[in-house]
């Protein structure tokens, strides 16, 4: 028996992907550095299925028919480079090495060029949806060697999540050359950071400002999930408010320590946004919010010393819940707008021919940020492939305008009550900054020219002409 596909790395994601691939009619060869995992899978979850368990890389490569497609599902970083080095001497020209880990796009850029120099093909694909998605249908964002796409397309699209009226549109399409796939996955994760922080702020406002109970939160999120906020994250948030702690019988969410973890992809997006000079403020605030949450002991000490406003919102509770919903939706639009602006800047920087409407459909199912909302993004880019910012598309422009009064009321209420809402506030500041023809950067540039001769452009001259002033000699001397 020969295998159609090979997979290295049988942790949860790798094992579930292998089972998914086999379930689509493929024979799959699997290898894990700890070979006991291979034997446990073949005799356990994969018993009676079309699996070939291998105890060495040589055995794996021999088991897969050419052109070989071998997917690596191990921890990102140096371990992947080492695995590639071990594979290359065993493979034949035209074989495909696939990295399905959560990798930094620069490594995929480098690996694509290196593997191609050895006569082989390389694919770096984002895989989103966690262990359930890996087993039942993930969102997949492949990039790398373009010649590899026809060789992996059928398998990838067969295992991916499906959407559409007939549930036949795969959430997997070729993204672009080299590191494009992993970059898009990183932006997906950054938007995920922003979405989660925004939802947490909506929850915190309703809890702290108007005292909603967890049972009431359940009803609110259930209602929100039937409207324009319909999404996986709203769905699971509703569920969370229904779960009781087995030990105490109280709501489990209240028993969880308020410190959040992170794996780094949000930070990557924020760092790369700074490199590109684009204002991805939502993901940055979401990352910082997690950092601040991690300072639990320091916050406990500070809470005993630092003072601020307290109290509750004394207006109509039902009306305020609706205002929070509108603030959440408007902020979410800004978050996605920022993500797409960063994708556009990266595409220009790296010469990636990204299809922004298709990217929205890759995220429509199988992944953490899947939402009905993404159909609107697809339609916006279908209507205008050169759309500069999602906020300028008619639907989103009108949606934000409709929500604007409620959004401002929620943010101002948060400020007056001393409730931290960094993502809501940052989203509104981004919107207000983007919609203004003039910002105070003229003064900032004057300061830079004064102390560092950094020059400036003038409003009455052509763009690209730069000027310098001897501010010290022209200043009004203090008395």
FENRA-V271003 format. One record per residue. BURIAL is 1 if it has 24 or more other C-alpha atoms within 12 Angstrom, else 0. Layout:
BURIAL, BURIAL
This chain:
0, 0, 1, 1, 1, 1, 1, 1, 1, 1, 1, 0, 1, 1, 1, 1, 1, 1, 1, 1, 1, 1, 1, 1, 0, 1, 1, 1, 1, 1, 1, 1, 1, 0, 0, 0, 1, 1, 0, 0, 1, 1, 0, 0, 0, 1, 0, 0, 1, 1, 1, 1, 1, 1, 1, 1, 1, 0, 0, 1, 1, 1, 1, 1, 1, 0, 1, 1, 1, 1, 1, 1, 1, 1, 1, 1, 0, 0, 0, 1, 1, 0, 1, 1, 0, 0, 1, 1, 0, 1, 1, 1, 0, 1, 1, 1, 1, 1, 1, 1, 1, 1, 1, 1, 1, 1, 1, 1, 1, 1, 1, 1, 1, 1, 1, 1, 0, 1, 0, 1, 1, 1, 1, 1, 1, 1, 1, 1, 1, 1, 1, 1, 1, 1, 1, 1, 1, 1, 1, 1, 1, 1, 1, 1, 1, 1, 1, 1, 1, 0, 1, 1, 1, 0, 1, 1, 1, 1, 1, 1, 1, 1, 1, 0, 0, 0, 0, 0, 1, 1, 1, 1, 1, 1, 1, 1, 1, 1, 1, 1, 1, 1, 1, 1, 1, 1, 1, 1, 1, 1, 1, 1, 1, 1, 1, 1, 1, 1, 1, 1, 1, 1, 1, 1, 1, 1, 1, 1, 1, 1, 0, 1, 0, 1, 0, 0, 1, 1, 0, 1, 1, 1, 0, 1, 1, 0, 0, 1, 1, 1, 1, 1, 1, 1, 1, 0, 1, 1, 1, 1, 1, 1, 0, 0, 0, 0, 0, 0, 0, 0, 0, 0, 1, 0, 0, 0, 0, 0, 0, 0, 0, 0, 0, 1, 1, 1, 1, 1, 1, 1, 1, 1, 1, 0, 0, 0, 0, 1, 1, 1, 1, 1, 1, 1, 1, 1, 1, 1, 1, 1, 0, 0, 0, 0, 0, 0, 0, 0, 0, 0, 0, 0, 0, 0, 0, 0, 0, 0, 0, 0, 0, 0, 1, 0, 0, 0, 0, 0, 0, 1, 1, 1, 1, 1, 1, 1, 1, 1, 1, 1, 1, 1, 1, 1, 1, 1, 1, 1, 1, 1, 1, 1, 1, 1, 1, 1, 1, 0, 0, 0, 0, 1, 1, 1, 1, 1, 1, 1, 1, 1, 1, 1, 1, 1, 1, 1, 1, 1, 1, 1, 1, 1, 1, 1, 1, 1, 1, 1, 1, 1, 1, 0, 0, 0, 0, 0, 1, 0, 1, 1, 1, 1, 1, 0, 0, 1, 0, 0, 1, 1, 1, 0, 1, 1, 0, 1, 1, 1, 1, 1, 1, 1, 1, 1, 0, 0, 1, 1, 1, 1, 1, 1, 1, 1, 1, 1, 1, 1, 1, 1, 1, 0, 0, 0, 0, 0, 0, 0, 0, 0, 0, 0, 0, 0, 0, 1, 0, 0, 0, 0, 0, 0, 0, 0, 0, 1, 0, 0, 0, 0, 0, 0, 0, 0, 0, 0, 0, 0, 0, 0, 0, 0, 0, 0, 0, 0, 0, 0, 0
